[in-house]
Amino acid sequence: MLNEYEFVAIFLAAVAAGGVNALAGGGTLISFPVLTALGILPVAANITNTIALCPGYFGGAVAQSGDLKSQGKILIALIPASIMGGLAGGILLLNTGEKAFDEIIPYLILFASVLLALQSPLRKWLVKRGGKYSKGLLTRIWIVIPIAIAAVYGGYFGAGLSVIFLAVLGLVLDDSLTRLNAVKQVLSLSVNISAAIYFMFSDQVVWAAAVVMSIGALAGGALGGRIAGKIKPDTLRIFVVIIGVAVSIIYFIK
């Protein structure tokens, strides 16, 4: 059972995670390590973190709903793939033993950190690309496959999922970065909600922590929205990447 000081710690971690997600992404790299540092087993910490941060994803999707006009066809195609992928990732997580997941954690965190580091170059490429439609290996039909695969990863761990979604969408869809971001938000919400609903029926959720963190994530998201123009996302992103790499090194050597 967590004590009052530990509840304060996870609340602050969730505030930071919610704010970071609103500004730059990668909040899981902050909140998940705090949960494990307080003695919560890795699988339970990951599940609790997924449920706790869902309100933040919902807020992000609602905030960008105006950029989803005329996106109905692509959302109808991709939301089911995101839901099924998130559910598959959740099932995979619950069937991964604590020891195995503990061994995978440093690789997952390092992978997420690398993805986050690539986010800024990816955005610059998408802006430069400026609506030039690519008919390479991916088409509007085959986009469902990489989205579903990414969703499985999102349901399993989730950090860096937004970067994967944005990359896949940018390769295929002829649209602006703002509208691609809106689609990405809805898909990320779909993945996390499907995984979270599945997790709710497990015995792995630390509900007291999840409730406290949900409140913190909402507060952090609101705060992040307010100071969005005052903090450079790239600067914050570098900070989170450094934290992620440091945490992965700690997990590697522990």
Residue, then its C-alpha position, 0 to 999 in steps of 0.5 A: m500500500l502506498n503512503e501519503y508521500e508516495f501518492v504525492a510523488i505519483f501525482l506529481a509524476a502524472v502532472a509532469a507526464g500530462g504536461v509533457n504529453a500535451l507539449a512534446g509527448g513521451g510522458t510515459l517515460i516519466s510516470f512509469p519509472v516512478l511507479t516501478a521505483l515505488g515498488i509496483l511490479p513492472v506489469a502492474a505499473n505499466i497497466t496502471n499507467t495506461i489507465a491513468l493517462c487515458p484522460g489526457y489522450f481524450g483531452g488531446a483528441v477533443a482539443q483537435s476535433g476541429d481538424l478532423k473534418s472530412q477525415g471520416k473515411i480514413l478514421i472509419a478504416l483505422i479506428p477498428a485497427s487501432i482498437m484491435g491492435g491495442l486489445a492485442g497488445g494488452i492481451l500480450l502484456l498480461n500473458t508476459g511474465e513479470k521476469a520477462f517484462d522486466e528484462i524487456i523494459p530497458y529496451l522498450i524505454l530506449f526504443a521510445s526515447v529514440l522515437l521521441a528524439l526522431q519526432s522533431p526531424l519527422r515533423k520537419w520532413l512532413v512540413k517540407r513534404g507539404g502534401k506531396y502524396s506518396k504512392g510507394l509501398l503503402t497505399r490507403i488500403w495497406i496503411v491499416i497493417p502498419i497502424a494495427i502493428a503499431a497499435v499492438y505496441g501501443g497496447y503493450f507499452g505505448a511510449g513513442l506510439s504517437v511518433i510511429f502513427l505520425a510517420v505512417l500517416g505522413l507516408v500515405l495521407d495527403d494532408s497537413l501536419t495539423r490534420l495528421n496530428a488530429v488523426k494521430q490523437v484519435l488513433s492513440l486514444s483508441v489504442n489506449i482506451s481499448a487496452a485500458i478497458y481490457f486491463m480493468f478486468s485484470d487484477q493488476v490495476v493499482w486503483a488508488a494510484a490510477v485515480v490519483m494519477s488520472i487527476g494529475a494527468l488532467a491537471g498536467g494536460a491543462l497546464g501544458g495547454r496554458i504554457a504551450g506558447k512559453i516553452k519550446p517543445d523541442t527543448l522539453r523533448i530533449f530533456v525527456v529523451i535524456i531522462g528516458v536514456a538515463v532510465s533505460i541505462i539504470y534498468f540495464i545495469k540494475 
